[in-house]
Amino acid sequence: MDSYKLDIHLVSDATGDTLNAMGRAAVAQFDNVTVTYHRWSLIRSRLQLHRVLEGIHAEPGPVLCSLVDEALRGELESGCERMGVKLLHILDPILELLQEQFGMTTKHKPGRQYVLDADYFRRIDAMHYVISHDDGQAHRGMSEADVVLVGVSRSSKTPTCFYLANRGIKAANIPLVPGIEPPELLKDPSCPVIGLTIDPRALIDIRRHRLRLIGAGAQPGFIQNDNGDYVDFEAVEKELLWAKRLCTARGWPIIDVTRRSIEETAATVLKLMESWHARHEKPAIT
């Protein structure tokens, strides 16, 4: 089967995160393609836009755009037309739909989604919370958590918590270690407690990689001899089984993260949080 290569230019007047996510989501639906992304973020002047056009001319390819300034949009459209390059304003269909529903026009102001409002400060506060309550730290503040993730070592608790923090969710995480009882506060939690599990072979691969990163593999046999239980298949399998049984006994839902991205795991956590709040008649975090 033929392989295709393509340059895609992402032109934004803000961080470009929206364009990047949409572009990658679309490209993921195609096999045997190699895409080079050219990210042009914070484009808010004609001088900056001229540099973008020079870049497109040097490496031609379709342009995905989220500029809202009419003058810059027009100049970009003219430049792409001269070069014979396809251009798509990805926000236009959404804005047109919302304008029709709201009965008003847009403000055409770059970066409005990043204003320093209450949601912004809530995300910052949540990020600080995750840092302070990572890996079972600062039990006293656990009562402030919106969700607590539990699981064995290297089951993606920390990265999931950081992703949730970017949504304004105060997420704490507590490691589950055989022979050590979870903190007392988890016996009657004031927020959802969710377990994360993973296939033992995948977990061993992650743990071996972690040990290599911290230099544990510097000496021959170190991982196998000094950290046998940590990466031994039977020991890891028993560890995971113990953790699953503990979660089941406590009534904590479990997410298998083996084939899930952090984004997919976080999305499932949010759904489980909604279900928990519905059962306990508490307003969910939005």
Rosetta blueprint (number, residue, H / E / L):
1 M L
2 D L
3 S L
4 Y E
5 K E
6 L E
7 D E
8 I E
9 H E
10 L E
11 V E
12 S L
13 D L
14 A L
15 T L
16 G L
17 D H
18 T H
19 L H
20 N H
21 A H
22 M H
23 G H
24 R H
25 A H
26 A H
27 V H
28 A L
29 Q L
30 F L
31 D L
32 N L
33 V E
34 T E
35 V E
36 T E
37 Y E
38 H E
39 R E
40 W E
41 S L
42 L L
43 I L
44 R L
45 S L
46 R H
47 L H
48 Q H
49 L H
50 H H
51 R H
52 V H
53 L H
54 E H
55 G H
56 I H
57 H H
58 A H
59 E L
60 P L
61 G L
62 P L
63 V E
64 L E
65 C E
66 S L
67 L L
68 V L
69 D L
70 E H
71 A H
72 L H
73 R H
74 G H
75 E H
76 L H
77 E H
78 S H
79 G H
80 C H
81 E H
82 R H
83 M H
84 G L
85 V L
86 K L
87 L E
88 L E
89 H E
90 I L
91 L L
92 D H
93 P H
94 I H
95 L H
96 E H
97 L H
98 L H
99 Q H
100 E H
101 Q H
102 F H
103 G L
104 M L
105 T L
106 T L
107 K L
108 H L
109 K L
110 P L
111 G L
112 R H
113 Q H
114 Y H
115 V L
116 L L
117 D L
118 A H
119 D H
120 Y H
121 F H
122 R H
123 R H
124 I H
125 D H
126 A H
127 M H
128 H H
129 Y H
130 V H
131 I H
132 S H
133 H L
134 D H
135 D H
136 G H
137 Q L
138 A L
139 H H
140 R H
141 G H
142 M H
143 S H
144 E H
145 A L
146 D L
147 V E
148 V E
149 L E
150 V E
151 G E
152 V L
153 S L
154 R L
155 S L
156 S L
157 K H
158 T H
159 P H
160 T H
161 C H
162 F H
163 Y H
164 L H
165 A H
166 N L
167 R L
168 G L
169 I L
170 K L
171 A E
172 A E
173 N E
174 I E
175 P E
176 L L
177 V L
178 P L
179 G L
180 I L
181 E L
182 P L
183 P L
184 E H
185 L H
186 L H
187 K H
188 D L
189 P L
190 S L
191 C L
192 P L
193 V E
194 I E
195 G E
196 L E
197 T E
198 I L
199 D L
200 P H
201 R H
202 A H
203 L H
204 I H
205 D H
206 I H
207 R H
208 R H
209 H H
210 R H
211 L H
212 R H
213 L H
214 I L
215 G L
216 A H
217 G H
218 A H
219 Q L
220 P L
221 G L
222 F H
223 I H
224 Q H
225 N H
226 D H
227 N L
228 G H
229 D H
230 Y H
231 V H
232 D L
233 F H
234 E H
235 A H
236 V H
237 E H
238 K H
239 E H
240 L H
241 L H
242 W H
243 A H
244 K H
245 R H
246 L H
247 C H
248 T H
249 A H
250 R H
251 G L
252 W L
253 P L
254 I E
255 I E
256 D E
257 V L
258 T L
259 R L
260 R L
261 S L
262 I H
263 E H
264 E H
265 T H
266 A H
267 A H
268 T H
269 V H
270 L H
271 K H
272 L H
273 M H
274 E H
275 S H
276 W H
277 H H
278 A H
279 R H
280 H H
281 E L
282 K L
283 P L
284 A L
285 I L
286 T L
